[in-house]
């Protein structure tokens, strides 16, 4: 009987082991809760990708984008709800990023186009104004001459009037022929101005002149100007330039004056602070001349100290230092002339000292005049008792720094 009990117990244990093994095997095939997403976006995406069907949609060469989208939507529709949400979130993020990128690109492109259109419009208006002024001046001169001639001829004998009429006809024909020849001899100058950096909001000018002194005198010069954006490359074109030989310069400057230290200056055919010794851009009939300009930051300057003859200052008084292409006349009751031929300047106040330092950038080689005015009376106009000074200054080629101290004496007192 003990033997039978032992066998029964052994059989019972064997059956228990089999049942336990079967349960363990069954548990290994039970699906886990894979559709429970964590807050982490990367884990959500990985989970969603893991649950995608093995037969994912495939775009064929003949399949339209709409068909591809439909097939993808059909595939996603069979996924668990949380997976569909994760896929939708990923798609929404990608769409938002794409829209933001497209908007930024469109805005940047619109800004660039607007700047280009503004520059082109400004250049066209300036050229049209320049030629219109030249034409009006010529017409006014011709009209005045014709009126004077008619008045003089009216009192002459008939034979004299006939002779004068013939002479006028000949002169008119010659003038027309000359005008036609000039019109046929026009050319074009175009190129690119390259800046070493950006100066958003500052002005720039491209200046075409026969002589460097004409830059300040505004004599027979063609100027193209505009406002800088974030661009460091400025294309320009000047049409209808009379045949001849020119300097072509470019410069940046504040909106209210000439270039200052740190602004960019350049000239075709040389690198600042050197300049060509003679005009080097040759325009011929019906030609297009390329005149590229690389600008450099202005660093050369004339600087020094203004010394008063004695400690006359009891309160802060203003002073001005200007550089001109011609010598100025200090006239009582007038401010210092800053309109014609100015190459730039500086100013400040003298306090209880008898001196003041000044610095003015040097832009072009040539002979200039340095003018000083100390407004002792504080009247903002030149008056008796103020100190004034005028003296020549020679700027070489290439430009180098110049030191010039100015000692004011009693002979500098304005009468």
C-alpha positions as CSV (number, residue, x, y, z in Angstrom):
1,X,0.0,0.0,0.0
2,X,2.9,2.4,0.7
3,X,4.3,1.5,-2.7
4,X,1.0,2.5,-4.4
5,X,0.9,5.8,-2.5
6,X,4.5,6.6,-3.6
7,X,3.6,5.9,-7.2
8,X,0.5,8.1,-7.0
9,X,2.4,11.0,-5.5
10,X,5.1,10.6,-8.2
11,X,2.4,10.6,-11.0
12,X,0.8,13.7,-9.4
13,X,4.0,15.6,-9.4
14,X,4.7,14.7,-13.0
15,X,1.3,16.0,-14.1
16,X,1.9,19.2,-12.1
17,X,5.2,19.8,-13.9
18,X,3.5,19.4,-17.3
19,X,0.7,21.8,-16.4
20,X,3.2,24.3,-15.2
21,X,5.2,24.1,-18.4
22,X,2.1,24.5,-20.5
23,X,1.1,27.6,-18.6
24,X,4.5,29.1,-19.0
25,X,4.5,28.5,-22.7
26,X,1.1,30.1,-23.1
27,X,2.2,33.2,-21.2
28,X,5.1,33.8,-23.5
29,X,2.8,34.3,-26.5
30,X,0.4,36.8,-24.8
31,X,0.6,40.3,-26.5
32,X,2.1,43.1,-24.4
33,X,0.4,46.5,-24.2
34,X,2.5,48.1,-27.0
35,X,-0.1,50.7,-27.8
36,X,0.4,52.5,-24.4
37,X,2.5,55.5,-25.4
38,X,4.8,57.4,-23.0
39,X,5.0,61.2,-23.1
40,X,8.3,61.1,-24.9
41,X,7.8,62.0,-28.6
42,X,10.6,59.8,-29.8
43,X,9.2,56.8,-28.0
44,X,5.7,57.5,-29.4
45,X,7.2,57.6,-32.9
46,X,9.2,54.4,-32.4
47,X,6.1,52.7,-31.1
48,X,4.0,53.9,-34.0
49,X,6.6,52.7,-36.5
50,X,6.8,49.3,-34.8
51,X,3.1,48.8,-35.3
52,X,3.0,49.8,-39.0
53,X,2.0,46.9,-41.3
54,X,4.8,45.1,-43.0
55,X,3.2,45.8,-46.4
56,X,3.6,49.6,-46.2
57,X,2.2,51.7,-49.1
58,X,4.6,51.9,-52.1
59,X,4.5,54.8,-54.5
60,X,4.7,53.6,-58.1
61,X,5.8,55.8,-61.0
62,X,2.2,56.1,-62.2
63,X,0.7,56.8,-58.8
64,X,-0.5,60.3,-58.2
65,X,0.2,62.1,-54.9
66,X,-3.5,61.9,-54.1
67,X,-3.5,58.1,-54.6
68,X,-0.4,57.8,-52.4
69,X,-2.0,59.9,-49.6
70,X,-5.2,57.8,-49.8
71,X,-3.2,54.5,-49.6
72,X,-1.3,55.9,-46.6
73,X,-4.5,57.0,-44.9
74,X,-5.9,53.5,-45.4
75,X,-2.9,51.9,-43.9
76,X,-2.9,54.2,-40.9
77,X,-6.6,53.7,-40.3
78,X,-5.9,50.1,-39.3
79,X,-3.6,51.0,-36.5
80,X,-4.5,51.5,-32.9
81,X,-6.0,54.8,-31.9
82,X,-3.0,56.0,-29.9
83,X,-0.7,55.1,-32.8
84,X,-2.9,57.1,-35.2
85,X,-2.7,60.0,-32.8
86,X,1.1,59.8,-32.7
87,X,1.3,59.7,-36.5
88,X,-1.1,62.7,-36.7
89,X,1.1,64.6,-34.2
90,X,4.2,63.9,-36.2
91,X,2.5,64.9,-39.5
92,X,1.2,68.1,-37.9
93,X,4.7,69.0,-36.6
94,X,6.3,68.4,-40.0
95,X,3.6,70.5,-41.7
96,X,4.0,73.4,-39.3
97,X,7.8,73.3,-39.8
98,X,7.4,73.2,-43.6
99,X,4.9,76.1,-43.5
100,X,7.2,78.2,-41.2
101,X,10.2,77.6,-43.5
102,X,8.2,78.4,-46.7
103,X,6.9,81.6,-45.0
104,X,10.4,82.7,-44.0
105,X,11.7,82.1,-47.5
106,X,8.8,84.0,-49.0
107,X,9.4,86.9,-46.7
108,X,13.2,87.0,-47.4
109,X,12.5,86.8,-51.1
110,X,9.9,89.6,-51.0
111,X,12.4,91.8,-49.0
112,X,15.1,91.2,-51.6
113,X,12.8,91.9,-54.5
114,X,11.5,95.1,-52.8
115,X,15.1,96.3,-52.2
116,X,16.1,95.6,-55.8
117,X,12.9,97.3,-57.2
118,X,13.6,100.4,-54.9
119,X,17.2,100.6,-56.0
120,X,16.3,100.2,-59.7
121,X,13.5,102.9,-59.4
122,X,15.8,105.3,-57.6
123,X,18.6,104.9,-60.2
124,X,16.2,105.3,-63.1
125,X,14.7,108.5,-61.6
126,X,18.1,110.0,-60.9
127,X,19.3,109.3,-64.4
128,X,16.1,110.7,-65.9
129,X,16.4,113.8,-63.7
130,X,20.0,114.4,-64.7
131,X,19.3,114.1,-68.5
132,X,16.2,116.2,-68.1
133,X,18.1,119.0,-66.4
134,X,20.8,118.9,-69.1
135,X,18.1,119.1,-71.8
136,X,16.2,121.9,-70.1
137,X,19.4,123.9,-69.6
138,X,20.3,123.5,-73.3
139,X,16.7,124.5,-74.4
140,X,16.7,127.5,-72.1
141,X,20.0,128.8,-73.5
142,X,18.9,128.2,-77.1
143,X,15.5,130.0,-76.4
144,X,17.2,133.0,-74.9
145,X,19.6,133.2,-77.8
146,X,16.8,132.9,-80.4
147,X,14.8,135.7,-78.6
148,X,17.8,138.0,-78.5
149,X,18.5,137.3,-82.2
150,X,14.8,138.0,-83.2
151,X,14.8,141.3,-81.3
152,X,18.0,142.4,-83.0
153,X,17.0,141.3,-86.5
154,X,13.6,143.0,-86.4
155,X,15.1,146.5,-86.9
156,X,17.5,145.4,-89.8
157,X,16.9,145.8,-93.5
158,X,15.3,143.0,-95.4
159,X,18.5,141.8,-97.0
160,X,20.2,141.6,-93.6
161,X,17.3,139.7,-92.2
162,X,17.5,137.2,-95.0
163,X,21.2,136.8,-94.5
164,X,20.7,136.3,-90.7
165,X,17.9,133.8,-91.3
166,X,20.2,131.8,-93.6
167,X,22.9,131.9,-90.9
168,X,20.4,130.8,-88.3
169,X,19.3,127.9,-90.4
170,X,22.9,126.8,-90.9
171,X,23.6,127.1,-87.2
172,X,20.4,125.1,-86.4
173,X,21.3,122.4,-88.8
174,X,24.8,122.2,-87.3
175,X,23.4,122.0,-83.8
176,X,21.0,119.2,-84.8
177,X,23.8,117.3,-86.4
178,X,25.9,117.7,-83.2
179,X,23.0,116.6,-81.0
180,X,22.5,113.5,-83.2
181,X,26.2,112.7,-83.1
182,X,26.2,113.0,-79.3
183,X,23.1,110.8,-79.0
184,X,24.8,108.2,-81.2
185,X,28.0,108.3,-79.1
186,X,26.4,107.4,-75.8
187,X,27.5,104.2,-73.9
188,X,26.8,102.3,-70.7
189,X,28.7,101.7,-67.5
190,X,27.7,98.8,-65.3
191,X,29.3,96.7,-62.6
192,X,29.1,95.6,-59.0
193,X,30.1,97.4,-55.8
194,X,31.4,95.0,-53.2
195,X,31.3,95.9,-49.5
196,X,33.5,94.4,-46.8
197,X,30.5,94.2,-44.5
198,X,26.8,95.3,-44.0
199,X,25.5,98.7,-43.1
200,X,21.7,98.4,-43.2
201,X,19.9,101.7,-43.5
202,X,22.9,103.7,-44.7
203,X,23.1,105.5,-48.0
204,X,25.4,104.5,-50.8
205,X,26.4,106.4,-54.0
206,X,28.1,105.4,-57.3
207,X,29.7,108.6,-58.7
208,X,31.0,109.0,-62.3
209,X,33.2,112.1,-62.8
210,X,35.9,113.3,-65.1
211,X,38.0,114.8,-62.2
212,X,38.2,113.7,-58.6
213,X,37.6,117.3,-57.4
214,X,34.2,117.1,-59.1
215,X,33.1,114.6,-56.4
216,X,32.8,117.5,-53.9
217,X,31.8,120.2,-56.3
218,X,29.0,118.2,-57.9
219,X,30.3,119.3,-61.2
220,X,29.3,117.3,-64.3
221,X,28.9,114.2,-62.2
222,X,26.4,111.3,-62.5
223,X,25.3,109.9,-59.2
224,X,23.4,106.7,-58.5
225,X,22.3,106.3,-54.9
226,X,20.2,104.0,-52.8
227,X,19.7,102.6,-49.3
228,X,21.6,99.6,-48.1
229,X,20.0,96.5,-46.8
230,X,21.8,93.4,-45.6
231,X,23.4,92.9,-49.0
232,X,27.2,93.3,-49.5
233,X,27.0,93.2,-53.3
234,X,25.3,96.1,-55.2
235,X,24.8,95.8,-58.9
236,X,24.4,99.1,-60.8
237,X,23.9,100.3,-64.4
238,X,24.2,103.8,-65.9
239,X,22.9,104.3,-69.4
240,X,23.4,107.1,-71.9
241,X,26.9,108.1,-70.6
242,X,28.5,110.5,-73.1
243,X,31.7,109.0,-74.7
244,X,34.7,110.0,-72.7
245,X,37.1,109.0,-69.9
246,X,35.9,108.9,-66.3
247,X,36.7,108.0,-62.7
248,X,34.0,105.7,-61.2
249,X,33.8,105.8,-57.4
250,X,31.5,104.3,-54.7
251,X,31.0,105.2,-51.1
252,X,28.6,104.6,-48.1
253,X,27.6,107.4,-45.8
254,X,25.2,108.3,-43.1
255,X,21.8,109.6,-44.3
256,X,22.7,113.2,-43.2
257,X,26.2,113.8,-44.6
258,X,29.5,112.7,-46.1
259,X,31.3,109.4,-45.3
260,X,32.8,109.2,-41.9
261,X,35.6,107.0,-40.4
262,X,34.5,103.4,-40.8
263,X,32.4,104.0,-43.9
264,X,33.3,102.2,-47.1
265,X,35.0,104.0,-50.1
266,X,36.3,102.5,-53.3
267,X,37.3,103.3,-56.9
268,X,37.4,101.3,-60.1
269,X,40.9,100.2,-61.0
270,X,42.6,100.7,-57.6
271,X,42.3,99.8,-53.9
272,X,41.8,102.4,-51.3
273,X,43.8,104.3,-50.0
274,X,45.4,104.4,-53.5
275,X,43.6,106.0,-56.5
276,X,44.3,106.0,-60.2
277,X,46.5,108.9,-61.3
278,X,44.1,109.7,-64.2
279,X,40.6,108.7,-65.4
280,X,40.6,105.0,-66.4
281,X,37.1,104.1,-67.4
282,X,36.8,104.7,-71.2
283,X,33.3,104.9,-72.7
284,X,32.9,104.7,-76.4
285,X,29.8,104.8,-78.7
286,X,27.3,102.1,-78.2
287,X,29.6,100.3,-75.7
288,X,28.9,98.7,-72.3
289,X,31.9,99.1,-70.0
290,X,32.3,97.0,-66.8
291,X,33.5,99.0,-63.8
292,X,33.5,96.8,-60.7
293,X,34.5,98.5,-57.4
294,X,35.7,96.9,-54.2
295,X,35.3,99.2,-51.2
296,X,37.4,99.4,-48.1
297,X,36.7,100.9,-44.7
298,X,38.0,104.5,-44.4
299,X,40.7,104.7,-41.8
300,X,43.1,107.5,-42.9
301,X,42.5,110.9,-41.4
302,X,43.7,114.4,-40.7
303,X,43.8,115.0,-37.0
304,X,45.3,117.5,-34.5
305,X,44.7,119.9,-31.8
306,X,43.2,123.4,-31.9
307,X,44.9,125.8,-29.4
308,X,43.3,129.1,-28.2
309,X,45.7,131.9,-27.4
310,X,44.6,132.1,-23.8
311,X,42.1,130.6,-21.3
312,X,39.2,132.7,-22.4
313,X,36.6,130.0,-22.0
314,X,34.3,130.5,-19.0
315,X,31.6,128.2,-20.3
316,X,31.4,125.4,-23.0
317,X,31.6,127.0,-26.4
318,X,31.2,125.1,-29.7
319,X,33.7,124.7,-32.5
320,X,33.7,123.3,-36.0
321,X,36.4,121.9,-38.3
322,X,35.6,121.4,-42.0
323,X,37.5,120.5,-45.1
324,X,36.6,122.2,-48.4
325,X,37.7,122.0,-52.0
326,X,37.9,125.8,-52.0
327,X,38.7,128.5,-49.5
328,X,35.7,129.8,-47.6
329,X,35.0,133.4,-46.6
330,X,34.0,134.0,-43.0
331,X,31.2,136.5,-43.1
332,X,29.7,138.0,-40.0
333,X,26.1,137.0,-39.5
334,X,26.4,133.8,-41.4
335,X,26.9,130.2,-40.2
336,X,29.9,128.3,-41.6
337,X,29.2,127.3,-45.2
338,X,28.8,123.5,-45.4
339,X,27.0,123.3,-48.7
340,X,29.5,123.7,-51.5
341,X,32.7,121.6,-51.8
342,X,32.7,120.1,-48.4
343,X,34.7,116.9,-47.9
344,X,33.5,116.3,-44.4
345,X,34.1,117.7,-40.9
346,X,33.6,117.4,-37.2
347,X,32.7,119.5,-34.2
348,X,32.4,119.7,-30.5
349,X,32.7,122.0,-27.5
350,X,35.6,123.4,-25.6
351,X,35.1,123.5,-21.8
352,X,37.5,125.1,-19.4
353,X,40.6,124.1,-21.3
354,X,42.2,126.2,-24.1
355,X,42.4,123.4,-26.6
356,X,40.3,120.8,-28.4
357,X,41.2,117.7,-30.5
358,X,39.7,117.0,-33.9
359,X,39.7,114.1,-36.4
360,X,38.3,114.3,-40.0
361,X,38.5,111.3,-42.4
362,X,40.5,111.7,-45.7
363,X,38.6,110.5,-48.7
364,X,40.3,111.6,-51.9
365,X,43.8,112.9,-52.9
366,X,44.0,116.5,-53.8
367,X,44.5,120.1,-52.5
368,X,41.9,121.2,-49.9
369,X,41.4,123.9,-47.2
370,X,40.9,123.2,-43.6
371,X,38.5,125.7,-42.0
372,X,38.1,126.2,-38.2
373,X,35.5,128.3,-36.4
374,X,35.3,128.7,-32.6
375,X,32.0,130.2,-31.7
376,X,33.2,132.3,-28.7
377,X,29.9,134.2,-28.5
378,X,27.7,131.1,-28.8
379,X,25.5,132.8,-31.3
380,X,25.5,129.9,-33.8
381,X,26.5,132.5,-36.5
382,X,29.9,133.9,-37.2
383,X,30.3,137.1,-35.3
384,X,32.9,139.6,-34.2
385,X,35.1,138.1,-31.5
386,X,34.9,134.5,-32.8
387,X,38.0,132.7,-33.8
388,X,38.4,131.6,-37.5
389,X,41.1,129.9,-39.4
390,X,41.6,128.8,-43.0
391,X,44.7,127.0,-44.4
392,X,45.6,124.7,-47.3
393,X,46.2,121.0,-46.8
394,X,47.6,118.6,-49.4
395,X,46.4,115.0,-49.5
396,X,48.7,112.6,-51.4
397,X,48.1,109.4,-53.4
398,X,48.0,107.0,-51.7
399,X,46.3,108.7,-48.8
400,X,48.2,108.7,-45.4
401,X,47.4,110.0,-42.0
402,X,48.1,113.8,-41.6
403,X,48.8,115.6,-38.3
404,X,47.9,119.3,-38.3
405,X,47.8,121.3,-35.1
406,X,46.2,124.7,-35.4
407,X,47.4,127.6,-33.2
408,X,44.9,130.3,-33.0
409,X,46.2,133.9,-32.3
410,X,44.8,137.3,-31.9
411,X,45.1,137.7,-35.7
412,X,42.4,134.9,-36.0
413,X,39.8,137.0,-34.1
414,X,36.9,137.7,-36.4
415,X,36.5,141.5,-36.9
